[in-house]
Amino acid sequence: MSPLLACVIKELRLLTRDLHGLAMMFLLPLAFILIMSLALQDLFAARAGKLADVLLIDRDATPASAVLRTNLAKNEAFGINAPKSLPAAEAVAADLKAGRHAFAVEVAKGYGASLEGMPDPDAKPMLKITVAPDVDSRTEKLMLAALGEATGLQRTDQLIQFLPAEDPFGYPLDRPKVEPPKIDLAYAYRAEPDVAPSAVQQSVPAWLVFAVFFVAIPFSNTFIRERQLGVHRRLKTIDVGPLNQFAGKLIPYFAVNQLQVAAMLAAGVFLVPLLGGQALQMNGSPFALVLLSAALSLAALGLALLIAVVAKTTEQATLTAGLTALLLAAIGGIMVPKFVMPQGLQAVAAFSPMAWGLDGFLDLLLRGGGVGEIADELAKLAGFGAVTLGLAWLVHRHRE
């Protein structure tokens, strides 16, 4: 039996003796995937429904204000509720504070008359918007844009009424009818262009990457225990050098990483739908997915080996590996999506290997990419793995 094969078999036996630790490497990220996919599915589905409810208070009660209500109702982002009886100002404020509506739009008396003739820049405002306390600035701007579109269409239609009804020869002219432009909505998502990607398409890649890097904790612990028991020195006496020892530990954990990737993807495809979520769509090149999984594992194992050779005790290794994984996950877009981070933190996220892995999986699963689309992520992950493995080798040789 070759020294490398003996080291691999030895490491596999160690893994099978710690079934609880091995199970945690699969169950913990699987729990994150299920919880986050199911918890966020309504948030991702919300982009297809109403963004906010609007209380419309029509104090004008003219055909012009009815047209305004109709124009606003055409905007599917907002639900328009127009009560028959006009509420008092105190009731409106209480309604907004209670969260029943996000906005209150009040149409002042004289709104219809204000549309007759040319606009008067000195006239008092005919529309008033009251915003609920918990409405963010983005939703507020969208509401202002929707109201501006509705009134703009109405003003344009009103001005068209001033066009002559007959041509110079007495023939009637058809006045053009103003309608909002039709917009075809599509998502840059390969599975179905008219369907938005679900929460599972975001959660599975994120926690899959975290699971692969989480291997640093058991890896470093077994490495240090063997060093403390003198296993490394005994192996050297039978011509099993550091290279075979390192390879013998890396190969089994590399295989575990690939099983993790397969298990997490399978959970997204088969398990999440059984619990009421949407199934993960396997887009992109399968070959690119295999390459990305291998490069991600190389980066994670390089980091794990570096922590193992630097740490002196299992407690140090556990704390360092755990905090490093959490820190890389926090700044890498695993726990908080990068697009909601401030610009400065997004620049920091570009240095996290977890961010490289996540970007690669999103390029494949969301954008249907191939090897060319993830070449940059592959190079970064492979380079990070090579550098950390090299540093681990140098530290180990120095200590020996």
Residue pairs with C-beta under 8 A, 6 or more apart in sequence:
1 9
3 238
3 239
3 240
3 241
3 244
3 248
4 244
4 247
4 248
6 240
6 248
7 235
7 240
7 244
7 245
7 247
7 248
7 249
8 247
8 248
8 251
8 252
10 248
11 222
11 248
11 249
11 251
11 252
11 253
12 252
14 222
15 22
15 252
15 256
16 22
18 218
18 222
21 218
22 218
22 256
25 211
25 214
25 215
25 218
25 256
25 260
26 211
26 259
26 260
26 263
28 211
28 214
29 207
29 208
29 210
29 211
29 214
29 260
29 264
30 263
30 264
30 267
32 203
32 207
32 210
33 200
33 203
33 204
33 207
33 208
33 264
33 267
33 268
33 272
34 267
34 271
34 272
34 275
36 199
36 203
36 206
36 207
37 198
37 199
37 200
37 203
37 204
37 268
37 272
37 277
38 199
38 272
38 275
38 276
38 277
39 199
40 199
40 202
40 203
41 198
41 199
41 200
41 277
41 278
43 199
44 196
44 197
44 198
44 199
44 202
45 196
45 198
47 196
48 196
50 76
50 77
50 78
50 79
51 77
51 78
51 139
51 142
52 77
52 78
52 79
52 101
52 102
52 103
52 135
52 139
52 143
53 78
53 79
53 81
53 100
53 101
53 102
53 103
54 72
54 78
54 79
54 80
54 81
54 101
54 102
54 103
54 104
54 105
54 143
55 81
55 83
55 92
55 95
55 96
55 100
55 101
55 103
55 104
55 105
56 69
56 72
56 80
56 81
56 82
56 105
56 107
57 82
57 83
57 86
57 87
57 92
57 104
57 105
57 106
57 107
58 65
58 66
58 69
58 82
58 86
58 107
59 86
59 106
59 107
59 108
59 109
60 107
60 108
60 109
60 110
60 111
60 112
60 126
62 111
62 112
62 113
63 112
64 111
64 112
64 115
64 154
64 158
65 107
65 111
65 112
67 154
67 157
68 107
68 111
68 150
68 151
68 154
69 80
69 82
71 149
71 150
71 151
71 153
71 154
71 180
72 78
72 80
72 105
72 146
72 147
72 150
73 80
74 150
74 180
75 146
75 149
75 150
77 142
77 146
78 103
78 143
78 146
81 101
87 95
92 104
92 106
92 130
93 130
95 101
95 104
96 102
96 103
96 104
96 130
96 131
96 132
96 133
97 132
97 133
99 132
99 134
101 132
102 131
102 132
102 135
102 139
102 143
103 129
103 130
103 131
103 132
103 135
103 143
104 129
104 130
105 127
105 128
105 129
105 147
106 127
106 128
106 129
106 130
107 126
107 127
108 124
108 125
108 126
108 127
108 128
110 126
111 126
111 127
114 120
114 123
114 126
115 154
115 155
115 158
116 158
119 155
127 147
127 151
129 143
129 144
129 147
131 140
131 143
149 180
153 178
153 179
153 180
156 178
157 177
157 178
160 175
160 176
160 178
161 175
163 173
163 175
164 173
165 172
165 173
165 175
166 172
166 173
167 173
185 194
186 193
186 194
187 193
187 194
187 195
187 196
187 197
188 367
189 195
189 196
189 197
189 201
189 366
189 367
190 281
190 283
190 284
190 366
190 367
190 368
191 197
191 281
191 283
197 281
197 366
198 277
198 278
199 277
199 278
200 268
200 272
200 277
200 278
200 279
200 280
201 280
201 281
201 365
201 366
202 337
202 362
202 366
203 268
204 264
204 265
204 267
204 268
204 280
204 365
205 358
205 361
205 362
205 365
206 333
206 334
206 358
207 264
207 334
208 260
208 261
208 264
208 265
208 361
209 296
209 332
209 334
209 354
209 357
209 358
209 361
210 325
210 329
210 334
210 354
211 260
211 264
212 257
212 260
212 261
212 296
212 297
212 300
212 357
213 299
213 300
213 303
213 325
213 328
213 329
213 353
213 354
214 325
215 253
215 256
215 257
215 260
215 300
215 301
215 304
216 300
216 303
216 304
216 307
216 321
216 324
216 325
217 317
217 318
217 321
217 322
217 325
219 249
219 253
219 301
219 304
219 305
219 308
219 321
220 304
220 307
220 308
220 311
220 314
220 317
220 318
220 320
220 321
221 314
221 317
221 318
222 249
223 249
223 305
223 308
223 309
223 317
224 308
224 311
224 312
224 313
224 314
224 317
225 314
226 232
232 242
232 245
235 245
236 242
242 393
242 396
242 397
242 400
246 305
246 392
246 393
246 396
249 305
250 301
250 305
253 301
253 304
254 294
254 297
254 298
254 301
257 293
257 296
257 297
257 300
257 301
258 293
258 294
258 297
261 293
261 296
265 280
265 282
268 279
268 280
269 279
269 280
269 282
270 279
272 278
272 279
272 280
273 279
280 365
281 365
282 365
283 364
283 365
283 366
283 367
283 368
284 363
284 364
284 365
284 367
284 368
284 369
284 370
285 364
285 369
285 370
285 371
287 370
287 371
288 364
288 369
288 370
288 371
288 373
288 374
289 364
291 371
291 374
291 378
292 357
292 360
292 361
292 364
292 374
292 377
292 378
292 381
295 357
295 360
295 377
295 378
295 381
295 382
295 385
296 357
296 360
296 381
298 381
298 382
298 385
298 386
298 389
299 353
299 356
299 357
299 381
299 382
299 384
299 385
299 388
300 353
300 385
301 385
301 389
302 384
302 385
302 386
302 387
302 388
302 389
302 392
303 324
303 353
303 384
303 388
304 321
305 388
305 389
305 392
306 388
306 389
306 391
306 392
306 395
307 317
307 320
307 321
307 324
308 317
308 392
309 392
309 395
309 396
309 399
310 320
310 395
311 317
311 320
328 334
328 352
328 353
328 354
329 335
329 354
330 336
331 345
331 348
331 349
331 352
331 355
332 338
332 349
332 352
332 353
332 354
332 355
332 358
333 341
333 349
333 352
333 354
333 355
333 358
334 354
334 358
338 346
338 349
338 355
341 349
349 355
353 380
353 381
353 384
356 377
356 380
356 381
356 384
357 377
357 381
359 374
359 377
360 374
360 377
360 378
360 381
363 369
363 373
363 374
363 377
364 370
364 373
364 374
367 373
371 378
